[in-house]
Amino acid sequence: MKNIIHLLGWLFIVAGVIGLFLPFLQGIALLVLGIALISFLSPRTQQKVEYFKKVLGHYWPAGARFLAVLEQKCETVLVRIMRFRKGK
């Protein structure tokens, strides 16, 4: 399961980088989603995300709230996936 989450995180990051150059993909949103997924598995990435949220909250409070909501939604999805996998 960890490998799948890690792979999805990197796929979202790659899609986000591509989305920065293509007008029909939301590059920044995909990058944030990929980093949020990877941060659930990596303590070092989690520390960097926490630092970024603190700095972002100082300069752009709406962006910090968006990141917090996105992180909460990712965690909800991961919990649902884990429950589904346990049921099988």
C-alpha atoms as a printed R data frame, in Angstrom:
   type eleno elety resid chain resno       x      y       z
1  ATOM     1    CA   MET     A     1   0.000  0.000   0.000
2  ATOM     2    CA   LYS     A     2   2.840  2.378   0.813
3  ATOM     3    CA   ASN     A     3   4.327  1.819  -2.622
4  ATOM     4    CA   ILE     A     4   1.024  2.705  -4.284
5  ATOM     5    CA   ILE     A     5   0.698  5.939  -2.294
6  ATOM     6    CA   HIS     A     6   4.311  6.815  -3.047
7  ATOM     7    CA   LEU     A     7   3.812  6.105  -6.751
8  ATOM     8    CA   LEU     A     8   0.595  8.175  -6.847
9  ATOM     9    CA   GLY     A     9   2.381 11.051  -5.138
10 ATOM    10    CA   TRP     A    10   5.152 11.060  -7.726
11 ATOM    11    CA   LEU     A    11   2.659 10.720 -10.590
12 ATOM    12    CA   PHE     A    12   0.804 13.790  -9.314
13 ATOM    13    CA   ILE     A    13   4.084 15.690  -9.026
14 ATOM    14    CA   VAL     A    14   5.064 14.821 -12.598
15 ATOM    15    CA   ALA     A    15   1.574 15.730 -13.839
16 ATOM    16    CA   GLY     A    16   1.837 18.989 -11.888
17 ATOM    17    CA   VAL     A    17   5.129 19.903 -13.530
18 ATOM    18    CA   ILE     A    18   3.605 19.167 -16.936
19 ATOM    19    CA   GLY     A    19   0.533 21.147 -15.889
20 ATOM    20    CA   LEU     A    20   2.649 24.216 -15.235
21 ATOM    21    CA   PHE     A    21   3.230 24.430 -18.981
22 ATOM    22    CA   LEU     A    22  -0.137 23.234 -20.287
23 ATOM    23    CA   PRO     A    23  -3.166 25.484 -19.876
24 ATOM    24    CA   PHE     A    24  -5.721 22.706 -19.295
25 ATOM    25    CA   LEU     A    25  -3.989 21.064 -16.283
26 ATOM    26    CA   GLN     A    26  -3.955 22.614 -12.818
27 ATOM    27    CA   GLY     A    27  -0.214 22.343 -12.239
28 ATOM    28    CA   ILE     A    28   0.068 23.871  -8.785
29 ATOM    29    CA   ALA     A    29  -2.884 21.922  -7.396
30 ATOM    30    CA   LEU     A    30  -1.428 18.653  -8.697
31 ATOM    31    CA   LEU     A    31   1.987 19.487  -7.245
32 ATOM    32    CA   VAL     A    32   0.480 20.228  -3.846
33 ATOM    33    CA   LEU     A    33  -1.556 17.017  -3.951
34 ATOM    34    CA   GLY     A    34   1.509 14.945  -4.847
35 ATOM    35    CA   ILE     A    35   3.598 16.488  -2.086
36 ATOM    36    CA   ALA     A    36   0.765 15.963   0.410
37 ATOM    37    CA   LEU     A    37   0.582 12.274  -0.507
38 ATOM    38    CA   ILE     A    38   4.317 11.801  -0.176
39 ATOM    39    CA   SER     A    39   4.370 13.684   3.134
40 ATOM    40    CA   PHE     A    40   2.174 10.996   4.710
41 ATOM    41    CA   LEU     A    41   5.016  8.503   4.218
42 ATOM    42    CA   SER     A    42   8.129 10.609   4.728
43 ATOM    43    CA   PRO     A    43   8.814 12.372   8.038
44 ATOM    44    CA   ARG     A    44  11.372 14.647   6.362
45 ATOM    45    CA   THR     A    45   8.852 15.754   3.751
46 ATOM    46    CA   GLN     A    46   6.280 16.248   6.513
47 ATOM    47    CA   GLN     A    47   8.688 18.595   8.325
48 ATOM    48    CA   LYS     A    48   9.234 20.588   5.136
49 ATOM    49    CA   VAL     A    49   5.465 20.816   4.553
50 ATOM    50    CA   GLU     A    50   4.911 22.047   8.117
51 ATOM    51    CA   TYR     A    51   7.595 24.708   7.670
52 ATOM    52    CA   PHE     A    52   6.104 25.742   4.319
53 ATOM    53    CA   LYS     A    53   2.618 25.992   5.857
54 ATOM    54    CA   LYS     A    54   3.975 28.218   8.629
55 ATOM    55    CA   VAL     A    55   5.726 30.529   6.162
56 ATOM    56    CA   LEU     A    56   2.759 30.476   3.778
57 ATOM    57    CA   GLY     A    57   0.373 31.282   6.632
58 ATOM    58    CA   HIS     A    58   2.442 34.336   7.473
59 ATOM    59    CA   TYR     A    59   2.431 35.748   3.936
60 ATOM    60    CA   TRP     A    60  -0.755 34.275   2.445
61 ATOM    61    CA   PRO     A    61  -3.303 32.971   4.995
62 ATOM    62    CA   ALA     A    62  -5.792 31.852   2.324
63 ATOM    63    CA   GLY     A    63  -3.128 29.658   0.723
64 ATOM    64    CA   ALA     A    64  -2.305 28.071   4.071
65 ATOM    65    CA   ARG     A    65  -5.997 27.305   4.669
66 ATOM    66    CA   PHE     A    66  -6.245 25.767   1.188
67 ATOM    67    CA   LEU     A    67  -3.223 23.581   1.885
68 ATOM    68    CA   ALA     A    68  -4.662 22.472   5.234
69 ATOM    69    CA   VAL     A    69  -8.007 21.546   3.646
70 ATOM    70    CA   LEU     A    70  -6.279 19.682   0.834
71 ATOM    71    CA   GLU     A    71  -4.138 17.766   3.306
72 ATOM    72    CA   GLN     A    72  -7.219 16.861   5.358
73 ATOM    73    CA   LYS     A    73  -9.030 15.594   2.258
74 ATOM    74    CA   CYS     A    74  -6.025 13.492   1.238
75 ATOM    75    CA   GLU     A    75  -5.917 11.957   4.686
76 ATOM    76    CA   THR     A    76  -9.650 11.167   4.508
77 ATOM    77    CA   VAL     A    77  -9.199  9.445   1.148
78 ATOM    78    CA   LEU     A    78  -6.247  7.429   2.448
79 ATOM    79    CA   VAL     A    79  -8.223  6.304   5.504
80 ATOM    80    CA   ARG     A    80 -11.082  5.172   3.253
81 ATOM    81    CA   ILE     A    81  -8.667  3.259   1.029
82 ATOM    82    CA   MET     A    82  -7.146  1.547   4.069
83 ATOM    83    CA   ARG     A    83 -10.612  0.554   5.350
84 ATOM    84    CA   PHE     A    84 -11.535 -0.785   1.917
85 ATOM    85    CA   ARG     A    85  -8.326 -2.841   1.750
86 ATOM    86    CA   LYS     A    86  -8.949 -4.312   5.218
87 ATOM    87    CA   GLY     A    87 -12.459 -5.346   4.200
88 ATOM    88    CA   LYS     A    88 -11.156 -7.542   1.363
